[in-house]
Amino acid sequence: MGSVVKWYKNMAFRKKVLLSHLVVSLIPVVILGAFCYFQTRRLLIQREKEVLRETLEQNVLTLNSVVTTYQHVMENLVWDVNLKNALSMDYQNNLEMYRAYRDVIDPSVRQMKSLYPQMKQLSIYSSNPTLYPHGDILRKMEESDRFQDGVEDYKIHWKADESGVLELYCRIYEEGTRHQNIVYMELDYESVFGYLSGLFGDNYGVVIANGGTTPVYSYAVSQKEGNTPDRLTLSQLSCGAECLKDYVLEEWRVPANQWRVYLYRPLQTVSSSALSITFLIVIAVAVCLAIIYAASVLLVRSVMLPLTRLIENIDQIAEENLTVNVQEESKDEIGHLIQSFSHMVERLNYMVNEVYKSKISQQEYEMKALQAQINPHFLYNSLSLINWKAIMADQTEISEMAQLLSTFYRTTLNKGKSIITIQGEWDNTCSYIRIQNIMHSGKFEVELRAEDSMMKYEMPNLILQPLVENAIGHGLDHKEGEGAKRLWVFGWEKEDCLEFEVGDNGCGMSREDLEAVLHTRSKGYGIQNVNMRLQLQYGKEFGLQIKSWPGEGTQILVRIPKVGPG
């Protein structure tokens, strides 16, 4: 059993569906075919019983008519008063006996024999010692052993066996006489029972019983010539149809003499009669099976075709080919599965492309940041030498510039790391602003303010410096009119994030420039690059927000999450 279950589990799904459909479809067809066969057989058996009953009833009526006829002949002789007187008289001479024989006995017997030629013998047996035998018509009682036990009643007695002799006899009623006279009749066996051998063409049997152990008549014929007939004994027949499971049996009584007539046929005869119907049923079942198989194949093919294409696409995806060419417009479960799979692959393809492109963009932005950071290593030594020479020459401004440059580049390079503390980014930005202020001979005012509590967190490096550079290069340097130039950088901590503001009161931007500044790729490491780095690092909800007013200035809000020690 376990091997069968394992074999079924390892079977291809197409074969499972086909096998399941065939089994489910075959069961009712086979049941229906078996039901039709057994129902037809039952009806044929029932019909055979009806035929047997009707045949037996008709032939029993015929037999009863024959029996009744001969019993009437017997009664006419038994109750003939003249015949009774002639047989019971004590004759004194031969003349009296001759006259009785001539005028009464011989005419009575000969008349009956002439009317019924089927009688082989009609005789009167008498114990009257004054009567002498006369051929077959009159015989002495002691000449026959048929009546040695005597006949005490006045009923008609039938005696028959399969030896081919059918006899009936009855005592003539004689009140107050010492003589015993019996009318004896022997009938032609075949003339009485011969018609029973032609009830059916073949394969049947008929038995007549009179209550003894030997049947009165027995006949059986096989289905084929040369075969031994199936003869049933009286003990088998008396058991009834319950004991004869292989036969159809009917029983009827002959009213005239209470003989039992049994008529039977083997069930094999019924089965042979049902061969043509069985053949038609088999053909119908075979046609149904062929139709079921064809329908099963078409059903499996219609179901499996989209599934096969789906499997092929899954195999292609396993080989990193995200091209999907399976489509299904049906609204059933398979259609829903294919549509969901197509949507999933499209989504997967989109996400893969997005991640792939994001990785490339991030690498580009980090590369630009590194390119902006890369300077010759000997710069540190040069700046240190300049600082030392300036101190020796008592040039404080040159010494300060050298120190600021050294601080700026050390925090910018950050040992090749892309993440820096807020403190490091803040120091880097302050150094850059001081350098620019020296380079601009102090022509703009600077305000720097940040909360100490936020300095412990981390952020991507080189975020604030590009914004300050844009504020100076594109804002303050292009400011027109009177008034002091101002640059400010503020930082504060919120519950869920950190925010910085880089602002200036420079020339500002128009609405068109404001919309393009975050979406237009610049040649250098500009505002768009900063915004993309932040969103790639933290998500779309973080990044830059810009406000600008032409002629009044620009404000850039930097929003990042809290990352690092809490």
ZAMARGU-4260 file (C-alpha; in steps of 0.2 Angstrom, whole numbers, plus 5000, padded with zeros to 4 digits):
<rodrens>
0) 5000/5000/5000 | 5014/5012/5004 | 5023/5009/4988 | 5006/5013/4979 | 5004/5029/4988
5) 5022/5034/4985 | 5020/5029/4966 | 5005/5041/4966 | 5014/5055/4974 | 5028/5054/4962
10) 5017/5053/4947 | 5016/5068/4936 | 5001/5080/4939 | 4995/5078/4922 | 4994/5059/4924
15) 4986/5062/4942 | 4972/5072/4935 | 4969/5060/4920 | 4969/5045/4932 | 4958/5053/4944
20) 4946/5059/4931 | 4945/5042/4923 | 4943/5033/4940 | 4929/5045/4945 | 4921/5043/4928
25) 4923/5024/4927 | 4915/5020/4943 | 4897/5026/4939 | 4899/5019/4921 | 4904/5002/4928
30) 4891/5002/4941 | 4878/5007/4928 | 4884/4993/4916 | 4883/4980/4930 | 4866/4986/4936
35) 4860/4985/4918 | 4867/4968/4916 | 4860/4961/4933 | 4843/4970/4931 | 4841/4963/4913
40) 4846/4946/4920 | 4833/4947/4934 | 4820/4953/4922 | 4824/4938/4910 | 4823/4926/4925
45) 4807/4934/4930 | 4800/4933/4912 | 4806/4915/4911 | 4797/4910/4927 | 4781/4918/4919
50) 4783/4908/4903 | 4786/4892/4913 | 4771/4896/4924 | 4760/4900/4909 | 4767/4885/4899
55) 4764/4873/4914 | 4747/4879/4917 | 4741/4877/4900 | 4749/4859/4899 | 4742/4854/4916
60) 4725/4859/4909 | 4728/4848/4894 | 4734/4834/4905 | 4720/4836/4917 | 4708/4835/4902
65) 4716/4818/4897 | 4715/4811/4914 | 4697/4817/4917 | 4692/4809/4900 | 4699/4792/4905
70) 4692/4793/4923 | 4675/4797/4915 | 4677/4781/4904 | 4681/4772/4920 | 4666/4779/4929
75) 4655/4774/4915 | 4660/4756/4917 | 4661/4756/4935 | 4643/4763/4938 | 4635/4753/4923
80) 4621/4744/4932 | 4619/4731/4918 | 4637/4727/4918 | 4637/4726/4937 | 4623/4714/4937
85) 4630/4703/4923 | 4647/4702/4933 | 4639/4698/4950 | 4626/4684/4944 | 4629/4666/4947
90) 4627/4657/4931 | 4620/4640/4930 | 4625/4636/4912 | 4635/4642/4898 | 4621/4649/4889
95) 4616/4661/4902 | 4635/4666/4903 | 4636/4668/4884 | 4620/4679/4883 | 4628/4690/4897
100) 4644/4691/4888 | 4636/4694/4871 | 4623/4707/4877 | 4632/4717/4891 | 4650/4714/4894
105) 4657/4713/4877 | 4647/4728/4870 | 4652/4739/4885 | 4670/4736/4883 | 4671/4736/4864
110) 4662/4753/4863 | 4674/4762/4875 | 4689/4755/4866 | 4682/4760/4849 | 4679/4778/4856
115) 4696/4779/4864 | 4709/4770/4853 | 4723/4777/4864 | 4718/4763/4877 | 4730/4748/4874
120) 4720/4737/4885 | 4703/4738/4893 | 4699/4723/4904 | 4687/4717/4918 | 4695/4706/4931
125) 4682/4696/4941 | 4682/4684/4956 | 4665/4676/4950 | 4669/4658/4948 | 4654/4655/4937
130) 4661/4667/4924 | 4674/4660/4912 | 4688/4671/4904 | 4686/4678/4887 | 4701/4686/4879
135) 4707/4703/4886 | 4689/4708/4890 | 4686/4696/4904 | 4699/4688/4915 | 4700/4679/4931
140) 4706/4689/4946 | 4719/4677/4951 | 4727/4678/4934 | 4735/4695/4938 | 4746/4700/4953
145) 4741/4718/4951 | 4727/4716/4963 | 4734/4703/4975 | 4733/4716/4989 | 4715/4719/4984
150) 4705/4735/4981 | 4695/4739/4997 | 4688/4756/4991 | 4679/4761/4976 | 4691/4775/4970
155) 4700/4776/4954 | 4718/4771/4956 | 4732/4777/4944 | 4748/4767/4943 | 4762/4773/4932
160) 4781/4772/4931 | 4795/4776/4919 | 4794/4759/4912 | 4781/4766/4900 | 4766/4758/4907
165) 4751/4769/4913 | 4737/4760/4921 | 4721/4764/4931 | 4709/4753/4939 | 4693/4754/4950
170) 4682/4741/4959 | 4664/4740/4953 | 4652/4745/4967 | 4643/4729/4972 | 4633/4730/4988
175) 4629/4713/4997 | 4639/4702/4985 | 4653/4690/4988 | 4662/4693/4972 | 4675/4707/4968
180) 4675/4714/4950 | 4688/4727/4945 | 4689/4737/4928 | 4707/4738/4922 | 4713/4751/4909
185) 4731/4752/4901 | 4734/4768/4891 | 4747/4772/4878 | 4761/4781/4888 | 4766/4792/4874
190) 4749/4797/4869 | 4746/4804/4887 | 4763/4812/4890 | 4771/4813/4873 | 4766/4831/4870
195) 4777/4836/4886 | 4793/4833/4876 | 4789/4847/4864 | 4786/4861/4877 | 4802/4870/4872
200) 4816/4868/4859 | 4829/4863/4871 | 4837/4863/4888 | 4822/4860/4899 | 4815/4846/4910
205) 4798/4840/4916 | 4793/4828/4930 | 4777/4821/4935 | 4775/4814/4953 | 4761/4804/4961
210) 4768/4805/4979 | 4779/4789/4977 | 4798/4788/4976 | 4797/4785/4957 | 4791/4798/4945
215) 4776/4795/4934 | 4784/4804/4920 | 4801/4811/4917 | 4809/4820/4902 | 4824/4831/4900
220) 4833/4838/4885 | 4850/4847/4884 | 4854/4863/4875 | 4866/4854/4862 | 4864/4838/4854
225) 4874/4824/4861 | 4875/4832/4879 | 4868/4822/4894 | 4852/4830/4899 | 4851/4838/4916
230) 4839/4827/4925 | 4833/4832/4943 | 4827/4819/4955 | 4811/4820/4965 | 4820/4823/4981
235) 4828/4839/4973 | 4812/4845/4966 | 4803/4843/4982 | 4816/4854/4990 | 4809/4868/4980
240) 4817/4883/4971 | 4827/4888/4987 | 4838/4873/4985 | 4839/4874/4966 | 4849/4890/4964
245) 4854/4886/4946 | 4837/4882/4940 | 4821/4891/4936 | 4807/4879/4943 | 4788/4880/4943
250) 4776/4867/4951 | 4758/4863/4947 | 4745/4851/4953 | 4733/4840/4941 | 4716/4843/4949
255) 4709/4826/4943 | 4721/4815/4952 | 4733/4827/4962 | 4748/4823/4952 | 4762/4836/4954
260) 4770/4842/4938 | 4787/4850/4939 | 4794/4861/4925 | 4812/4868/4926 | 4825/4876/4915
265) 4843/4879/4919 | 4848/4897/4923 | 4861/4895/4909 | 4848/4895/4897 | 4843/4913/4903
270) 4861/4918/4903 | 4863/4912/4885 | 4847/4922/4880 | 4854/4937/4888 | 4870/4936/4878
275) 4864/4948/4865 | 4859/4961/4878 | 4875/4958/4887 | 4884/4961/4871 | 4875/4977/4868
280) 4878/4983/4886 | 4897/4979/4884 | 4897/4989/4868 | 4888/5004/4876 | 4900/5003/4891
285) 4915/5002/4879 | 4908/5017/4869 | 4906/5027/4886 | 4923/5023/4891 | 4930/5029/4875
290) 4921/5045/4876 | 4926/5047/4894 | 4944/5044/4890 | 4943/5057/4875 | 4935/5069/4886
295) 4947/5066/4900 | 4962/5069/4888 | 4954/5085/4882 | 4950/5091/4899 | 4968/5087/4905
300) 4975/5096/4890 | 4964/5111/4892 | 4969/5112/4911 | 4987/5108/4909 | 4991/5119/4894
305) 4992/5135/4904 | 4999/5126/4919 | 5013/5119/4908 | 5017/5136/4901 | 5017/5143/4918
310) 5029/5130/4924 | 5041/5134/4909 | 5040/5152/4914 | 5044/5147/4932 | 5059/5137/4926
315) 5065/5153/4916 | 5064/5163/4932 | 5074/5150/4941 | 5087/5153/4927 | 5086/5172/4931
320) 5076/5176/4916 | 5061/5187/4922 | 5052/5188/4905 | 5034/5181/4906 | 5025/5176/4891
325) 5010/5166/4898 | 4993/5175/4898 | 4976/5169/4903 | 4960/5178/4901 | 4949/5166/4910
330) 4942/5170/4927 | 4943/5153/4935 | 4956/5147/4948 | 4970/5144/4935 | 4967/5160/4927
335) 4968/5169/4943 | 4984/5159/4947 | 4992/5164/4931 | 4987/5182/4932 | 4993/5183/4950
340) 5010/5175/4944 | 5011/5188/4930 | 5008/5202/4942 | 5021/5195/4954 | 5034/5193/4941
345) 5031/5210/4934 | 5032/5217/4952 | 5048/5207/4955 | 5055/5213/4939 | 5051/5231/4943
350) 5059/5229/4961 | 5074/5220/4954 | 5077/5234/4942 | 5073/5247/4955 | 5086/5239/4967
355) 5098/5237/4953 | 5097/5255/4947 | 5097/5261/4965 | 5113/5252/4969 | 5121/5259/4953
360) 5115/5277/4957 | 5121/5275/4975 | 5138/5269/4969 | 5138/5284/4957 | 5134/5296/4971
365) 5146/5288/4983 | 5159/5289/4969 | 5156/5307/4966 | 5157/5310/4984 | 5174/5301/4985
370) 5180/5310/4970 | 5175/5326/4978 | 5185/5320/4994 | 5200/5313/4985 | 5216/5325/4986
375) 5234/5320/4987 | 5239/5313/5003 | 5254/5324/5004 | 5242/5338/5006 | 5241/5335/5025
380) 5260/5337/5026 | 5260/5352/5015 | 5247/5361/5026 | 5256/5356/5042 | 5272/5363/5034
385) 5263/5379/5029 | 5256/5381/5047 | 5273/5379/5055 | 5281/5392/5043 | 5267/5404/5046
390) 5269/5402/5065 | 5288/5405/5063 | 5284/5420/5052 | 5271/5426/5064 | 5257/5425/5051
395) 5242/5420/5061 | 5229/5421/5046 | 5240/5409/5036 | 5242/5398/5051 | 5223/5398/5054
400) 5219/5394/5035 | 5231/5380/5035 | 5223/5373/5051 | 5205/5375/5044 | 5210/5366/5028
405) 5218/5352/5037 | 5202/5350/5048 | 5191/5351/5033 | 5200/5338/5023 | 5202/5326/5037
410) 5183/5326/5041 | 5179/5325/5022 | 5189/5310/5019 | 5184/5302/5035 | 5196/5288/5032
415) 5186/5282/5017 | 5170/5279/5027 | 5153/5285/5020 | 5145/5287/5038 | 5151/5300/5050
420) 5145/5307/5067 | 5135/5323/5067 | 5149/5331/5077 | 5161/5327/5063 | 5149/5333/5049
425) 5147/5349/5059 | 5165/5352/5062 | 5168/5349/5043 | 5154/5362/5039 | 5161/5375/5051
430) 5179/5373/5044 | 5172/5375/5026 | 5162/5391/5031 | 5177/5399/5040 | 5188/5395/5024
435) 5175/5403/5013 | 5173/5418/5024 | 5192/5421/5024 | 5192/5419/5005 | 5178/5432/5004
440) 5187/5444/5016 | 5173/5442/5028 | 5160/5450/5017 | 5145/5439/5024 | 5139/5436/5041
445) 5138/5418/5048 | 5127/5411/5061 | 5130/5393/5067 | 5119/5385/5080 | 5116/5366/5084
450) 5110/5357/5099 | 5123/5347/5108 | 5111/5332/5111 | 5111/5328/5093 | 5130/5327/5090
455) 5131/5308/5096 | 5120/5302/5081 | 5127/5297/5064 | 5123/5302/5046 | 5131/5301/5028
460) 5146/5312/5027 | 5147/5327/5015 | 5129/5332/5016 | 5129/5350/5024 | 5145/5356/5015
465) 5138/5355/4997 | 5122/5364/5003 | 5133/5378/5011 | 5144/5379/4995 | 5128/5381/4984
470) 5121/5394/4996 | 5138/5404/4995 | 5141/5401/4976 | 5123/5403/4969 | 5115/5414/4983
475) 5127/5426/4992 | 5139/5429/4978 | 5124/5434/4966 | 5116/5445/4979 | 5112/5463/4972
480) 5108/5479/4982 | 5113/5485/4999 | 5112/5476/5015 | 5123/5463/5024 | 5125/5445/5017
485) 5120/5432/5029 | 5122/5413/5030 | 5116/5402/5044 | 5116/5384/5048 | 5105/5377/5062
490) 5102/5360/5069 | 5089/5353/5081 | 5083/5337/5088 | 5065/5330/5087 | 5056/5315/5094
495) 5058/5304/5079 | 5071/5313/5068 | 5085/5326/5066 | 5083/5342/5056 | 5096/5355/5049
500) 5092/5371/5040 | 5104/5379/5028 | 5099/5397/5023 | 5105/5413/5015 | 5098/5430/5010
505) 5105/5429/4993 | 5097/5431/4976 | 5084/5416/4978 | 5077/5406/4964 | 5061/5407/4953
510) 5048/5394/4954 | 5054/5385/4938 | 5072/5384/4945 | 5065/5378/4962 | 5056/5363/4954
515) 5071/5359/4943 | 5085/5360/4957 | 5080/5343/4965 | 5077/5334/4948 | 5090/5340/4936
520) 5107/5331/4937 | 5121/5343/4939 | 5139/5340/4933 | 5146/5341/4951 | 5141/5335/4967
525) 5125/5346/4969 | 5109/5347/4978 | 5101/5333/4968 | 5115/5321/4973 | 5113/5325/4992
530) 5094/5322/4991 | 5096/5305/4982 | 5110/5299/4994 | 5098/5303/5009 | 5083/5295/5001
535) 5093/5279/4995 | 5100/5278/5013 | 5084/5281/5023 | 5069/5281/5011 | 5057/5293/5002
540) 5051/5301/5018 | 5068/5309/5022 | 5079/5321/5012 | 5078/5339/5007 | 5064/5352/5007
545) 5068/5369/4998 | 5060/5385/5000 | 5066/5401/4990 | 5060/5418/4986 | 5068/5428/4971
550) 5078/5442/4978 | 5076/5437/4996 | 5085/5421/4998 | 5084/5402/5000 | 5081/5390/5014
555) 5085/5371/5013 | 5078/5359/5027 | 5087/5343/5029 | 5078/5329/5038 | 5086/5312/5043
560) 5081/5299/5056 | 5090/5296/5072 | 5104/5283/5069 | 5117/5278/5081 | 5118/5277/5100
565) 5102/5283/5108
</rodrens>
